Amino acid sequence: MKIEGLITFIRRSIMEESTQTELEAAAFRALVKHLREHTEVQNIDLMNLAGFCRNCLSKWYLAAAEEKGEEMDYETARVIVYGMPYSEWKEKHQK
């Protein structure tokens, strides 16, 4: 069994799916809050160290919304992650 399958099996065995969703949502909100508070961490640093950045997170959010049939554009997803329009964040924080 692949590790992903094992993790899914363990999660479903331990908790209800709605609880899992609530925990994942809380973790997402904590990550977004952390990234908003640490604007000194540049996207290129995140890409080099973690393999993803705020833009990636925005794209994943957009893809999840589209998968659920929600209408959203990339810029809206970026506002959700950055906490402001990307152009404003870039002007204030990008080095």
TITI-470411 format. One record per atom (N, C-alpha, C): residue number from 1; chain; atom name; x, y, z. Coordinates in nm, 3 decimals, decimal comma. Example, Ala and Ser with C-alpha at 12.3 -4.5 7.8 and 13.67 -1.06 7.14 Angstrom:
<recs>
- 1 / A / N / 1,319 / -0,569 / 0,780
- 1 / A / CA / 1,230 / -0,450 / 0,780
- 1 / A / C / 1,320 / -0,330 / 0,780
- 2 / A / N / 1,285 / -0,225 / 0,708
- 2 / A / CA / 1,367 / -0,106 / 0,714
- 2 / A / C / 1,290 / 0,003 / 0,787
</recs>
This chain:
<recs>
- 1 / A / N / 0,085 / -0,119 / 0,000
- 1 / A / CA / 0,000 / 0,000 / 0,000
- 1 / A / C / 0,089 / 0,124 / 0,000
- 2 / A / N / 0,059 / 0,217 / -0,091
- 2 / A / CA / 0,133 / 0,342 / -0,095
- 2 / A / C / 0,105 / 0,422 / 0,031
- 3 / A / N / 0,199 / 0,510 / 0,066
- 3 / A / CA / 0,187 / 0,590 / 0,187
- 3 / A / C / 0,061 / 0,676 / 0,185
- 4 / A / N / 0,023 / 0,730 / 0,067
- 4 / A / CA / -0,098 / 0,813 / 0,058
- 4 / A / C / -0,221 / 0,731 / 0,095
- 5 / A / N / -0,226 / 0,609 / 0,046
- 5 / A / CA / -0,338 / 0,521 / 0,077
- 5 / A / C / -0,344 / 0,487 / 0,225
- 6 / A / N / -0,228 / 0,466 / 0,283
- 6 / A / CA / -0,222 / 0,435 / 0,426
- 6 / A / C / -0,268 / 0,555 / 0,509
- 7 / A / N / -0,222 / 0,673 / 0,471
- 7 / A / CA / -0,263 / 0,794 / 0,543
- 7 / A / C / -0,415 / 0,812 / 0,533
- 8 / A / N / -0,471 / 0,794 / 0,414
- 8 / A / CA / -0,615 / 0,807 / 0,397
- 8 / A / C / -0,688 / 0,704 / 0,482
- 9 / A / N / -0,641 / 0,583 / 0,483
- 9 / A / CA / -0,703 / 0,477 / 0,564
- 9 / A / C / -0,701 / 0,513 / 0,712
- 10 / A / N / -0,588 / 0,561 / 0,760
- 10 / A / CA / -0,575 / 0,598 / 0,901
- 10 / A / C / -0,668 / 0,714 / 0,934
- 11 / A / N / -0,671 / 0,816 / 0,850
- 11 / A / CA / -0,759 / 0,931 / 0,874
- 11 / A / C / -0,904 / 0,888 / 0,884
- 12 / A / N / -0,947 / 0,808 / 0,790
- 12 / A / CA / -1,088 / 0,767 / 0,788
- 12 / A / C / -1,121 / 0,676 / 0,906
- 13 / A / N / -1,023 / 0,603 / 0,952
- 13 / A / CA / -1,044 / 0,516 / 1,066
- 13 / A / C / -1,054 / 0,595 / 1,195
- 14 / A / N / -0,984 / 0,705 / 1,204
- 14 / A / CA / -0,974 / 0,781 / 1,327
- 14 / A / C / -1,085 / 0,884 / 1,340
- 15 / A / N / -1,122 / 0,952 / 1,234
- 15 / A / CA / -1,216 / 1,063 / 1,246
- 15 / A / C / -1,316 / 1,066 / 1,133
- 16 / A / N / -1,423 / 1,136 / 1,158
- 16 / A / CA / -1,524 / 1,159 / 1,056
- 16 / A / C / -1,467 / 1,249 / 0,948
- 17 / A / N / -1,517 / 1,235 / 0,828
- 17 / A / CA / -1,468 / 1,316 / 0,716
- 17 / A / C / -1,490 / 1,465 / 0,741
- 18 / A / N / -1,602 / 1,503 / 0,802
- 18 / A / CA / -1,629 / 1,644 / 0,828
- 18 / A / C / -1,528 / 1,701 / 0,927
- 19 / A / N / -1,488 / 1,620 / 1,025
- 19 / A / CA / -1,386 / 1,664 / 1,121
- 19 / A / C / -1,253 / 1,681 / 1,051
- 20 / A / N / -1,220 / 1,588 / 0,963
- 20 / A / CA / -1,095 / 1,598 / 0,887
- 20 / A / C / -1,095 / 1,726 / 0,804
- 21 / A / N / -1,206 / 1,755 / 0,738
- 21 / A / CA / -1,217 / 1,876 / 0,657
- 21 / A / C / -1,199 / 2,000 / 0,743
- 22 / A / N / -1,260 / 2,003 / 0,861
- 22 / A / CA / -1,246 / 2,116 / 0,951
- 22 / A / C / -1,101 / 2,135 / 0,995
- 23 / A / N / -1,033 / 2,026 / 1,024
- 23 / A / CA / -0,892 / 2,034 / 1,065
- 23 / A / C / -0,804 / 2,082 / 0,951
- 24 / A / N / -0,830 / 2,032 / 0,832
- 24 / A / CA / -0,752 / 2,075 / 0,716
- 24 / A / C / -0,776 / 2,223 / 0,687
- 25 / A / N / -0,901 / 2,268 / 0,701
- 25 / A / CA / -0,932 / 2,410 / 0,680
- 25 / A / C / -0,861 / 2,496 / 0,783
- 26 / A / N / -0,859 / 2,451 / 0,907
- 26 / A / CA / -0,790 / 2,526 / 1,013
- 26 / A / C / -0,640 / 2,533 / 0,985
- 27 / A / N / -0,583 / 2,424 / 0,938
- 27 / A / CA / -0,440 / 2,422 / 0,905
- 27 / A / C / -0,412 / 2,517 / 0,788
- 28 / A / N / -0,500 / 2,518 / 0,688
- 28 / A / CA / -0,485 / 2,609 / 0,575
- 28 / A / C / -0,489 / 2,754 / 0,623
- 29 / A / N / -0,588 / 2,787 / 0,707
- 29 / A / CA / -0,599 / 2,924 / 0,757
- 29 / A / C / -0,475 / 2,963 / 0,837
- 30 / A / N / -0,421 / 2,871 / 0,915
- 30 / A / CA / -0,300 / 2,900 / 0,992
- 30 / A / C / -0,181 / 2,923 / 0,899
- 31 / A / N / -0,169 / 2,845 / 0,793
- 31 / A / CA / -0,061 / 2,863 / 0,697
- 31 / A / C / -0,072 / 2,998 / 0,628
- 32 / A / N / -0,192 / 3,033 / 0,582
- 32 / A / CA / -0,213 / 3,162 / 0,515
- 32 / A / C / -0,181 / 3,277 / 0,611
- 33 / A / N / -0,227 / 3,268 / 0,734
- 33 / A / CA / -0,199 / 3,371 / 0,834
- 33 / A / C / -0,049 / 3,385 / 0,855
- 34 / A / N / 0,019 / 3,274 / 0,866
- 34 / A / CA / 0,164 / 3,275 / 0,886
- 34 / A / C / 0,235 / 3,341 / 0,767
- 35 / A / N / 0,194 / 3,307 / 0,646
- 35 / A / CA / 0,256 / 3,367 / 0,527
- 35 / A / C / 0,227 / 3,516 / 0,518
- 36 / A / N / 0,106 / 3,557 / 0,558
- 36 / A / CA / 0,073 / 3,700 / 0,557
- 36 / A / C / 0,156 / 3,777 / 0,659
- 37 / A / N / 0,183 / 3,715 / 0,773
- 37 / A / CA / 0,260 / 3,781 / 0,879
- 37 / A / C / 0,409 / 3,785 / 0,848
- 38 / A / N / 0,456 / 3,692 / 0,767
- 38 / A / CA / 0,599 / 3,684 / 0,737
- 38 / A / C / 0,626 / 3,724 / 0,592
- 39 / A / N / 0,600 / 3,851 / 0,565
- 39 / A / CA / 0,617 / 3,902 / 0,429
- 39 / A / C / 0,764 / 3,912 / 0,390
- 40 / A / N / 0,852 / 3,903 / 0,489
- 40 / A / CA / 0,995 / 3,904 / 0,457
- 40 / A / C / 1,037 / 3,777 / 0,383
- 41 / A / N / 0,957 / 3,673 / 0,395
- 41 / A / CA / 0,986 / 3,549 / 0,322
- 41 / A / C / 0,933 / 3,566 / 0,180
- 42 / A / N / 1,024 / 3,570 / 0,087
- 42 / A / CA / 0,989 / 3,592 / -0,053
- 42 / A / C / 0,942 / 3,461 / -0,117
- 43 / A / N / 0,860 / 3,474 / -0,220
- 43 / A / CA / 0,810 / 3,356 / -0,290
- 43 / A / C / 0,925 / 3,271 / -0,345
- 44 / A / N / 1,028 / 3,334 / -0,394
- 44 / A / CA / 1,141 / 3,258 / -0,449
- 44 / A / C / 1,208 / 3,174 / -0,339
- 45 / A / N / 1,214 / 3,230 / -0,217
- 45 / A / CA / 1,268 / 3,154 / -0,104
- 45 / A / C / 1,182 / 3,032 / -0,075
- 46 / A / N / 1,052 / 3,054 / -0,075
- 46 / A / CA / 0,960 / 2,941 / -0,051
- 46 / A / C / 0,976 / 2,834 / -0,159
- 47 / A / N / 0,985 / 2,877 / -0,285
- 47 / A / CA / 1,001 / 2,781 / -0,395
- 47 / A / C / 1,130 / 2,701 / -0,380
- 48 / A / N / 1,238 / 2,770 / -0,347
- 48 / A / CA / 1,367 / 2,703 / -0,333
- 48 / A / C / 1,369 / 2,605 / -0,216
- 49 / A / N / 1,305 / 2,643 / -0,106
- 49 / A / CA / 1,310 / 2,560 / 0,015
- 49 / A / C / 1,198 / 2,457 / 0,023
- 50 / A / N / 1,078 / 2,496 / -0,019
- 50 / A / CA / 0,962 / 2,409 / 0,003
- 50 / A / C / 0,900 / 2,355 / -0,125
- 51 / A / N / 0,936 / 2,412 / -0,239
- 51 / A / CA / 0,880 / 2,365 / -0,365
- 51 / A / C / 0,743 / 2,421 / -0,396
- 52 / A / N / 0,698 / 2,520 / -0,318
- 52 / A / CA / 0,573 / 2,589 / -0,346
- 52 / A / C / 0,584 / 2,731 / -0,290
- 53 / A / N / 0,493 / 2,818 / -0,336
- 53 / A / CA / 0,493 / 2,956 / -0,288
- 53 / A / C / 0,349 / 3,003 / -0,273
- 54 / A / N / 0,332 / 3,129 / -0,242
- 54 / A / CA / 0,199 / 3,186 / -0,226
- 54 / A / C / 0,118 / 3,173 / -0,355
- 55 / A / N / 0,183 / 3,191 / -0,470
- 55 / A / CA / 0,113 / 3,178 / -0,598
- 55 / A / C / 0,066 / 3,035 / -0,620
- 56 / A / N / 0,148 / 2,939 / -0,583
- 56 / A / CA / 0,107 / 2,798 / -0,594
- 56 / A / C / -0,015 / 2,772 / -0,507
- 57 / A / N / -0,012 / 2,822 / -0,385
- 57 / A / CA / -0,123 / 2,805 / -0,292
- 57 / A / C / -0,250 / 2,868 / -0,351
- 58 / A / N / -0,234 / 2,984 / -0,414
- 58 / A / CA / -0,348 / 3,050 / -0,480
- 58 / A / C / -0,404 / 2,963 / -0,592
- 59 / A / N / -0,317 / 2,904 / -0,670
- 59 / A / CA / -0,360 / 2,817 / -0,780
- 59 / A / C / -0,430 / 2,692 / -0,728
- 60 / A / N / -0,380 / 2,636 / -0,619
- 60 / A / CA / -0,445 / 2,518 / -0,560
- 60 / A / C / -0,583 / 2,554 / -0,506
- 61 / A / N / -0,594 / 2,673 / -0,446
- 61 / A / CA / -0,722 / 2,720 / -0,396
- 61 / A / C / -0,821 / 2,736 / -0,511
- 62 / A / N / -0,775 / 2,799 / -0,618
- 62 / A / CA / -0,858 / 2,819 / -0,737
- 62 / A / C / -0,903 / 2,684 / -0,794
- 63 / A / N / -0,812 / 2,590 / -0,805
- 63 / A / CA / -0,846 / 2,458 / -0,858
- 63 / A / C / -0,950 / 2,389 / -0,771
- 64 / A / N / -0,937 / 2,401 / -0,640
- 64 / A / CA / -1,034 / 2,341 / -0,548
- 64 / A / C / -1,171 / 2,406 / -0,565
- 65 / A / N / -1,173 / 2,538 / -0,581
- 65 / A / CA / -1,300 / 2,609 / -0,602
- 65 / A / C / -1,365 / 2,563 / -0,732
- 66 / A / N / -1,286 / 2,555 / -0,838
- 66 / A / CA / -1,339 / 2,512 / -0,967
- 66 / A / C / -1,391 / 2,368 / -0,960
- 67 / A / N / -1,321 / 2,284 / -0,886
- 67 / A / CA / -1,362 / 2,144 / -0,871
- 67 / A / C / -1,499 / 2,135 / -0,803
- 68 / A / N / -1,527 / 2,230 / -0,715
- 68 / A / CA / -1,656 / 2,234 / -0,645
- 68 / A / C / -1,762 / 2,313 / -0,723
- 69 / A / N / -1,725 / 2,362 / -0,842
- 69 / A / CA / -1,819 / 2,436 / -0,924
- 69 / A / C / -1,835 / 2,582 / -0,884
- 70 / A / N / -1,744 / 2,632 / -0,803
- 70 / A / CA / -1,747 / 2,772 / -0,762
- 70 / A / C / -1,678 / 2,858 / -0,867
- 71 / A / N / -1,739 / 2,971 / -0,899
- 71 / A / CA / -1,677 / 3,063 / -0,993
- 71 / A / C / -1,575 / 3,149 / -0,920
- 72 / A / N / -1,456 / 3,151 / -0,972
- 72 / A / CA / -1,348 / 3,229 / -0,911
- 72 / A / C / -1,243 / 3,250 / -1,017
- 73 / A / N / -1,171 / 3,360 / -1,007
- 73 / A / CA / -1,057 / 3,380 / -1,095
- 73 / A / C / -0,929 / 3,378 / -1,012
- 74 / A / N / -0,819 / 3,375 / -1,082
- 74 / A / CA / -0,688 / 3,364 / -1,017
- 74 / A / C / -0,660 / 3,482 / -0,925
- 75 / A / N / -0,697 / 3,602 / -0,968
- 75 / A / CA / -0,671 / 3,720 / -0,885
- 75 / A / C / -0,749 / 3,715 / -0,755
- 76 / A / N / -0,870 / 3,665 / -0,758
- 76 / A / CA / -0,949 / 3,650 / -0,636
- 76 / A / C / -0,882 / 3,550 / -0,543
- 77 / A / N / -0,835 / 3,440 / -0,598
- 77 / A / CA / -0,765 / 3,341 / -0,517
- 77 / A / C / -0,638 / 3,401 / -0,455
- 78 / A / N / -0,570 / 3,485 / -0,531
- 78 / A / CA / -0,451 / 3,551 / -0,477
- 78 / A / C / -0,485 / 3,643 / -0,361
- 79 / A / N / -0,595 / 3,716 / -0,371
- 79 / A / CA / -0,637 / 3,804 / -0,262
- 79 / A / C / -0,664 / 3,721 / -0,136
- 80 / A / N / -0,724 / 3,605 / -0,153
- 80 / A / CA / -0,751 / 3,518 / -0,039
- 80 / A / C / -0,621 / 3,476 / 0,029
- 81 / A / N / -0,519 / 3,445 / -0,048
- 81 / A / CA / -0,391 / 3,401 / 0,008
- 81 / A / C / -0,306 / 3,518 / 0,056
- 82 / A / N / -0,295 / 3,622 / -0,023
- 82 / A / CA / -0,208 / 3,735 / 0,010
- 82 / A / C / -0,272 / 3,833 / 0,110
- 83 / A / N / -0,406 / 3,833 / 0,116
- 83 / A / CA / -0,475 / 3,926 / 0,204
- 83 / A / C / -0,491 / 4,065 / 0,144
- 84 / A / N / -0,457 / 4,078 / 0,019
- 84 / A / CA / -0,466 / 4,204 / -0,055
- 84 / A / C / -0,441 / 4,172 / -0,202
- 85 / A / N / -0,472 / 4,264 / -0,293
- 85 / A / CA / -0,438 / 4,239 / -0,434
- 85 / A / C / -0,288 / 4,212 / -0,449
- 86 / A / N / -0,255 / 4,121 / -0,538
- 86 / A / CA / -0,116 / 4,083 / -0,558
- 86 / A / C / -0,029 / 4,203 / -0,593
- 87 / A / N / -0,081 / 4,292 / -0,676
- 87 / A / CA / -0,002 / 4,408 / -0,717
- 87 / A / C / 0,036 / 4,494 / -0,596
- 88 / A / N / -0,057 / 4,506 / -0,501
- 88 / A / CA / -0,029 / 4,582 / -0,379
- 88 / A / C / 0,075 / 4,510 / -0,292
- 89 / A / N / 0,061 / 4,379 / -0,277
- 89 / A / CA / 0,156 / 4,301 / -0,198
- 89 / A / C / 0,296 / 4,312 / -0,261
- 90 / A / N / 0,299 / 4,298 / -0,391
- 90 / A / CA / 0,427 / 4,304 / -0,463
- 90 / A / C / 0,494 / 4,439 / -0,440
- 91 / A / N / 0,418 / 4,548 / -0,449
- 91 / A / CA / 0,474 / 4,681 / -0,429
- 91 / A / C / 0,526 / 4,700 / -0,285
- 92 / A / N / 0,452 / 4,646 / -0,189
- 92 / A / CA / 0,490 / 4,664 / -0,049
- 92 / A / C / 0,600 / 4,571 / -0,001
- 93 / A / N / 0,602 / 4,447 / -0,052
- 93 / A / CA / 0,686 / 4,345 / 0,010
- 93 / A / C / 0,787 / 4,275 / -0,078
- 94 / A / N / 0,767 / 4,275 / -0,208
- 94 / A / CA / 0,859 / 4,199 / -0,293
- 94 / A / C / 0,991 / 4,275 / -0,310
- 95 / A / N / 1,099 / 4,203 / -0,288
- 95 / A / CA / 1,233 / 4,264 / -0,301
- 95 / A / C / 1,286 / 4,249 / -0,441
</recs>
